[in-house]
């Protein structure tokens, strides 16, 4: 049995709405009489901050499934029949006419 794992890449795109704020100062000439002269000539500061959102993408590896691979083992007894061969070697001693076969020893 062979179990093969491989990687599949799927491109994903998502529409994300982001906000961006920009501050603009515009000067317009005006010629109007001032009403209510309280605190007319005082120093002051007006601040306006610009902000922008940016997309943050994060990925996390997730286990989606588990594989369980099992192997069943069975034992059986089987009778095998075949022919067995062996090589016999006969050694002839030239000093005498004795012949030796494989596995035999000469005795004196």
Legacy VTK file of the C-alpha trace (Angstrom):
# vtk DataFile Version 3.0
C-alpha trace
ASCII
DATASET POLYDATA
POINTS 108 float
0.000 0.000 0.000
1.294 3.463 -0.774
0.133 6.699 0.775
1.190 9.863 -1.055
0.717 13.390 0.173
0.972 16.481 -1.991
0.369 20.193 -1.747
-2.340 21.985 -3.680
-2.189 25.770 -3.886
-5.396 27.646 -4.553
-5.244 31.402 -5.176
-7.712 33.353 -3.032
-8.757 36.999 -3.373
-11.122 38.916 -1.132
-12.662 42.384 -1.509
-11.822 44.566 1.508
-13.166 48.076 2.127
-10.573 50.407 3.627
-10.927 54.027 4.764
-8.407 56.788 4.338
-8.792 60.310 5.705
-7.018 63.296 4.174
-7.011 66.814 5.622
-7.123 69.774 3.261
-6.990 73.436 4.196
-8.625 75.862 1.856
-8.419 79.647 2.157
-11.281 81.782 0.833
-11.342 85.510 0.814
-14.330 86.862 2.774
-15.412 90.411 3.641
-18.122 90.174 6.328
-18.707 92.105 9.551
-17.849 90.145 12.737
-20.716 89.584 15.156
-20.209 89.032 18.918
-16.726 90.344 19.582
-16.089 88.171 22.669
-12.796 86.316 22.457
-12.299 87.510 18.902
-8.577 88.153 19.075
-7.152 85.233 20.983
-4.578 82.606 20.070
-5.718 79.089 19.408
-4.631 75.930 17.619
-6.881 73.585 15.671
-5.552 70.121 14.965
-6.865 67.612 12.427
-5.318 64.147 12.153
-5.165 62.060 9.018
-5.778 58.361 9.350
-5.626 55.433 6.973
-6.612 51.811 7.310
-4.497 49.058 5.883
-5.400 45.446 5.257
-3.784 42.946 7.609
-3.638 39.385 6.392
-2.726 36.509 8.644
-2.531 32.830 7.917
-2.569 29.912 10.280
-1.853 26.271 9.533
-4.872 24.126 10.428
-5.281 20.367 10.615
-8.218 19.501 8.380
-8.269 15.721 8.651
-6.327 12.747 9.939
-5.396 9.615 8.069
-5.229 6.267 9.811
-3.368 3.604 7.860
-3.766 0.071 9.138
-2.273 -3.173 7.992
-3.894 -6.503 8.836
-1.520 -9.385 9.468
-2.542 -12.989 9.026
-0.410 -16.067 9.634
-0.844 -19.354 7.880
1.004 -22.628 7.566
1.727 -23.864 4.089
3.445 -27.009 2.825
6.003 -26.333 0.125
7.305 -29.087 -2.158
10.315 -28.765 -4.424
13.464 -30.658 -5.462
16.704 -30.133 -3.595
19.956 -30.478 -5.521
23.460 -30.860 -4.300
26.766 -31.334 -5.967
28.717 -34.395 -5.192
32.491 -34.141 -5.434
34.575 -37.166 -5.860
38.287 -36.824 -5.135
40.530 -39.429 -6.505
43.868 -39.943 -4.728
46.602 -40.726 -7.267
48.805 -42.393 -4.617
46.270 -45.107 -4.200
43.073 -45.931 -5.972
40.874 -44.722 -3.164
38.059 -42.415 -4.072
36.450 -39.967 -1.664
33.046 -38.503 -1.992
31.843 -35.225 -0.523
31.644 -35.352 3.230
33.793 -38.497 3.549
37.239 -38.658 5.191
39.998 -41.051 4.509
40.929 -43.186 7.476
44.334 -44.820 7.916
LINES 1 109
108 0 1 2 3 4 5 6 7 8 9 10 11 12 13 14 15 16 17 18 19 20 21 22 23 24 25 26 27 28 29 30 31 32 33 34 35 36 37 38 39 40 41 42 43 44 45 46 47 48 49 50 51 52 53 54 55 56 57 58 59 60 61 62 63 64 65 66 67 68 69 70 71 72 73 74 75 76 77 78 79 80 81 82 83 84 85 86 87 88 89 90 91 92 93 94 95 96 97 98 99 100 101 102 103 104 105 106 107
